[in-house]
């Protein structure tokens, strides 16, 4: 029985390593963000059982990622990021700037019609009117059917009413899962924790991606 259990754990670890390698090869940064959110959710769920050293390691990793983001995206004191980061696909900063313009346009759309928004899938026709002139230097900023941020998308399309319902749905789903985990058995809790990690991963990638089922999975 123990040998079988160890074999399952080894297969799970191998599958996780393959996923990480695939994320790196494809430069799928929304997937990496999803992974960070999923791990953070699991750390929070098991916070009383996790060794202090692991908590410190997780905090140090988070600070390192934040510091790297500042260097690559804003590179204070320099016009470009350090040369060692320029050719690394996952660290490309131009797409981040482009998304920034999309988000800005989406928020301006929301500001113009804050209650009910512009209607489903209207971003592609309306956002060019809300882009600043400075976006013209980035070609990709002129072609988009979604703002690549699910929250901004709901705000622009459905206003505060649609965005509020969407956020409330996410909140109550997580709240219900946490409440149920207090009285659930071991097997049910394993399922609940997995679903919570997946939901947290979805929320994380939603800040940088589009609301398509396959991407969420």
N, C-alpha and C positions, 0 to 999 in steps of 0.2 A: 504493500500500500504506500509506504514512504517513497519507494523507488518511482512508482507511478506519479505521485505528487510532485516529486522533484523533476520528473520528465515534463510534466505540464508546465511547471514554472520555467524550465529552460526554453520550451517552445514559445511561451509568452514573452520572455526576455528577447528571444531571437526576432520575434515579430515586431517588437518595439524598436529594436536596433534597425531593422529593415525600414520601418516607417521613418525613423530619424534620417537615415541615409537618403531616402526618397525625397524628403522635405528639403534636404540640403542640395541634392542634385537638381531639383526643379526650382530652387530658389523660392519656394512657396512660403512667403513670409506670413500670409494669413494663417496658414497651417501651423507655423511656428508659434504665432501668437495664441492660437487655439490650444496648442500643447501647454504653453505657459499657464494659461487660465485653468486648464484641466488639472494640472499638477498643483496649482495654488488652491483649487477647491478641495483636492484630496488632502493636502497638508492641513487645511483648515478643519476638515471633517475629523481627521485623526490627530489634531494638535496636542491632545493630552497624552498620546502614546508615542509621539515622535521624539527621539533624542534631541537634546538641546543643540548638539553639534550639527545635526542635519538641518535644524531650523536656521542656525547661523550660516551654514553653507548656502541655503536657499536665499537668505537675505543678501549675502555677498554676491551671488550670481545675479540677483535682480539689480543690485547697484552697478555691477559691471556692465550689464546690458543697457541700463539707462545712460551710463557714461559713454558707451560706444555710440549710442543713438545721438547724443549731443555732438560728438566728434564728427560723425558721418553726415548728419543732416545740417547742423548749424555751423560746424567747424569754426568756432569763435577765433577771431584774430587771423583768419586765412580765407582766401577766396575759394579754395577747394579743400576737400578732405585730404588727409595724409595719403601719399602715393600708394602705400601698402594696401589701402582699402579701396582704391579707385576701380580695380579690375575684378573685385569680388562681386559676383552677380547679386548675391543676397543683400549686399550693402549698398546697392545703387540708390542714389538719393533723388534722382530726377523724377522717378515715378512717385516718390513721396511728395515732392513739390506739386506734381500734377494733381494728385489726390487732394492736396490742400486747396487748390483752386476749385476743384469739383465740390468739396465740402463747403467752401465759402459761397459758391453760387447757390448750393442747396439751402444754406441758411438764409441767404438773401431772399430766395423764393418763399421760405417759411415766414420771414419777416413781412413780406408783402401780403400774404394770405395766411395768417397765423391760426385761424380757427378750423377751417376745413381743407386747406391746402389747394393745390392746383388740379388734383385728380390723379388717378392711378396712371403710371407710366407716362407722365407728361414732362419728366425731367429732360428728356432728349430734345424736346422742342422749345423749352422755356429757359434752360440754364444758360445758353449762349448770351442771352440778353442781360444776365446777371454776373457775367465774368468781368473782372477788372481788365484794363488794357494790358497790364503787365503779364497776363496769361498768354499773350500772343507769342512770346518767345518760346513757349513749350507747345509743340505741335499737338501732342496727345491731349492737351487741355481743351482742345476744340472739338473733340470727337468722343462722346460718351452718352450712353443711354441710361446710366445710373451713376450716382455719386460715389459708389464704392464705399459706402457707409450706410448700413441698414437703418440706423437711427435717423440720420440726416434724410435718407430717402423717404421714410415714413413721415417725417416732419414736413418735407416739401410737398409730398403727394397728398397726405391726409390731414395735415395740420396738427394742432395740439390734441384734437379728439382722437385721431387715429394713433398718433404716437403714444398718447397716454394709455390707451387700451392695450397697445403692444407691450409697453413696459410693465403695465400691471399684470399682464398674462405671464411674463417671465418671472416677475416677483412672486406671484402667488404659486406658480409651479414649484419654484425653489423652496418657498416657505412650507408648502404642503409636504414636500419630500422630507425636509428636515423634521417636521412634526411627526410624520409617520415613522421615521427612523428611530425615534425615542422608544417606541413600543413594538417595533418589528423584530422578528427573529433574525438569526444570523444570515440565513440564505436570502431573505428578503432585503436585509440591509445591504448585502453585497450588490444586489440589483439596484437598489436606491442610490447607493454611492456612485455606481457606474453611470447611472442616468444623470445624476447631478454633475459629475465630471464632464459628461458629454454636453449637457446644457450650458455649463460654464464655458466650455470650449467654443460652442456655437456663439455665445455672447461675445467672447473675445475676438473671434474672427470677423464678427459682424461690424466691428468698428473700421475694418479695412477692406471689406469685400462686399459682394452682392448677395441678395436673399434668394439663392437657388438651392434646392434640396440637396443636390449632389455635392455641392461645396460644403454645406453644413455637415453632411456625413463624413 
